[in-house]
Amino acid sequence: MGRPLGDAVGMGPNTANAPVTEVDREELDRQIPNMYRDVTNETAPNLHFPTERPLAQGLGHPNDLPTRLPAQATGRHARC
C-alpha cells in the first residue's frame, strides 16, 4: 500500500506561485493535451510533479521495483 495522499515524496502542494483566482477553461483544455504529450515524449522541462523512479518511491514502492520490471514496462517503451 502506498503513502497517504500528500505524504508522498515530492508530491506536496506547490505553494510557490500566487493562487489563481480565475481559470480560463478553454486555455486549460488546450494545454492539458500538450503537457501529456511533452511528458510522454520526455520533452517537458522542469515538471511540477515527479515521474519515473521518484514517483514510484513517493508512492511507497520498493526502491528496486523499476529494476525488477521488464524493460518493456518502463521508460519510453511503456508509452500508450
Rosetta silent file (secondary structure, phi, psi, omega in degrees, C-alpha in Angstrom):
SEQUENCE: MGRPLGDAVGMGPNTANAPVTEVDREELDRQIPNMYRDVTNETAPNLHFPTERPLAQGLGHPNDLPTRLPAQATGRHARC
SCORE:     score description
SCORE:     0.000 S_00000001
   1 L     0.000  143.913 -179.036    0.000    0.000    0.000 S_00000001
   2 L   -82.076 -174.061  178.600    1.266    3.489   -0.776 S_00000001
   3 L   -81.979  161.058  175.866    1.525    6.547    1.401 S_00000001
   4 L   -63.209  149.699  179.369   -1.435    8.784    2.249 S_00000001
   5 L   -52.978  133.691  179.890   -2.212   11.452   -0.345 S_00000001
   6 L    85.770   -8.142 -178.503    0.034   14.477    0.097 S_00000001
   7 L   -99.316   -7.087 -176.560    2.531   12.467    2.149 S_00000001
   8 L   -75.968  147.152  179.976    4.498   11.177   -0.834 S_00000001
   9 L   -58.540  128.240  176.916    7.972   12.488   -1.547 S_00000001
  10 L    72.338    9.637 -175.318    7.853   15.400   -3.967 S_00000001
  11 L  -117.357   18.867  176.886    4.084   15.300   -4.188 S_00000001
  12 L   -74.247  170.037  179.005    3.093   18.053   -1.798 S_00000001
  13 L   -66.968  145.650  178.044    1.116   21.050   -2.976 S_00000001
  14 L   -88.647  109.351 -179.449    3.011   23.680   -4.928 S_00000001
  15 L  -108.637   12.472 -177.497    2.676   26.911   -2.955 S_00000001
  16 L   -71.324  -29.377 -178.039    5.487   28.775   -4.736 S_00000001
  17 L   -98.252  155.592  176.781    3.122   30.611   -7.065 S_00000001
  18 L   -64.305  145.952 -179.914    0.385   33.043   -6.147 S_00000001
  19 L   -62.864  142.922  178.283   -3.055   31.421   -6.004 S_00000001
  20 L   -86.882  128.567 -179.084   -5.072   31.549   -9.200 S_00000001
  21 L   -97.072  -22.425  179.420   -8.416   33.209   -8.740 S_00000001
  22 L  -142.640  137.018 -178.687   -9.798   32.584  -12.214 S_00000001
  23 L  -115.695  131.400  175.048   -9.049   29.831  -14.712 S_00000001
  24 L   -82.047  100.797 -174.072   -9.526   30.151  -18.452 S_00000001
  25 H   -58.366  -41.064 -179.810  -11.212   26.791  -19.073 S_00000001
  26 H   -65.237  -41.452  178.306  -10.590   26.842  -22.822 S_00000001
  27 H   -66.089  -41.368  177.491   -6.891   27.576  -22.361 S_00000001
  28 H   -60.559  -45.110  178.797   -6.627   24.830  -19.752 S_00000001
  29 H   -61.634  -31.276  177.322   -8.319   22.371  -22.121 S_00000001
  30 H   -75.555  -36.382 -173.966   -5.763   23.293  -24.818 S_00000001
  31 H   -79.967  -29.336 -177.908   -2.753   22.975  -22.509 S_00000001
  32 H   -59.582  -50.172  177.971   -3.542   19.621  -20.882 S_00000001
  33 H   -60.203  -34.816  177.457   -3.004   17.539  -24.045 S_00000001
  34 H   -62.920  -42.224 -179.926    0.238   19.447  -24.665 S_00000001
  35 H   -65.815  -44.495  177.636    1.502   18.591  -21.180 S_00000001
  36 H   -59.288  -43.267  179.072    0.615   14.903  -21.579 S_00000001
  37 H   -61.488  -47.167 -177.146    2.405   14.843  -24.948 S_00000001
  38 H   -65.565  -39.217  177.837    5.514   16.545  -23.566 S_00000001
  39 H   -65.728  -45.250 -179.770    5.699   14.245  -20.532 S_00000001
  40 H   -61.402  -41.087 -179.197    5.245   11.171  -22.730 S_00000001
  41 L   -83.926    0.668 -179.399    7.925   12.356  -25.159 S_00000001
  42 L    57.348   38.310  177.999   10.178   13.328  -22.235 S_00000001
  43 L  -112.969    1.347 -178.283   10.490   16.885  -23.583 S_00000001
  44 L   -83.158  113.552  178.652    8.764   18.699  -20.709 S_00000001
  45 L   -81.547  150.097  172.599   11.384   20.676  -18.753 S_00000001
  46 L    50.791   57.380  178.880   11.042   21.388  -15.030 S_00000001
  47 L   -63.463  146.720  178.916    7.967   19.297  -14.321 S_00000001
  48 L   -93.451   15.381  178.006    5.969   20.305  -11.259 S_00000001
  49 L  -147.800  152.780 -178.204    5.348   16.640  -10.409 S_00000001
  50 L   -77.659  154.137  174.950    7.577   13.583  -10.053 S_00000001
  51 L  -136.461  169.924  174.669    7.864   10.867  -12.709 S_00000001
  52 H    53.344 -132.169 -174.328    9.599    7.517  -13.047 S_00000001
  53 H   -58.614  -45.456  178.792   11.664    6.373  -10.021 S_00000001
  54 H   -59.676  -35.184  177.508   10.848    9.432   -7.812 S_00000001
  55 H   -66.803  -47.377  179.574    7.139    8.841   -8.448 S_00000001
  56 H   -59.166  -44.299  179.092    7.397    5.134   -7.612 S_00000001
  57 H   -65.342  -41.003  179.400    9.322    5.924   -4.424 S_00000001
  58 H   -63.955  -27.337  178.486    6.859    8.668   -3.493 S_00000001
  59 L   -86.454    1.024  175.604    4.012    6.194   -3.816 S_00000001
  60 L    90.766   10.382  178.224    5.759    3.866   -1.387 S_00000001
  61 L   -75.073  152.614  178.657    7.010    1.252   -3.874 S_00000001
  62 L   -59.718  146.555 -178.180   10.302   -0.508   -3.062 S_00000001
  63 L   -58.681  -31.055 -176.787   13.398    1.288   -4.380 S_00000001
  64 L   -90.854    4.526 -178.213   14.403   -1.678   -6.518 S_00000001
  65 H   -55.030  -48.919 -179.056   10.992   -2.091   -8.183 S_00000001
  66 H   -59.135  -30.789 -179.557   11.992   -0.441  -11.508 S_00000001
  67 H   -76.942  -18.608  179.014   14.991   -2.771  -11.809 S_00000001
  68 H   -88.608  -11.710 -178.603   12.754   -5.814  -11.313 S_00000001
  69 L   -87.873  148.327  176.168   10.379   -4.830  -14.126 S_00000001
  70 L   -65.778  151.261 -177.323   10.987   -5.834  -17.746 S_00000001
  71 H   -56.206  -32.751 -178.729   12.358   -3.041  -19.952 S_00000001
  72 H   -66.551  -17.858 -176.880    9.133   -3.039  -21.980 S_00000001
  73 H   -95.354   -1.817 -176.854    7.189   -1.958  -18.862 S_00000001
  74 L  -130.631  163.091  174.524    9.294    1.117  -18.070 S_00000001
  75 H    58.776 -148.069 -175.045   10.518    4.312  -19.675 S_00000001
  76 H   -60.764  -25.604 -177.320    9.944    5.131  -23.317 S_00000001
  77 H   -74.017  -14.577 -173.983    8.853    1.548  -24.088 S_00000001
  78 H   -95.592    7.115 -177.482    5.793    1.818  -21.835 S_00000001
  79 L   -63.299  149.375  176.870    4.007    4.587  -23.721 S_00000001
  80 L   -90.299    0.000    0.000    0.368    4.170  -24.606 S_00000001
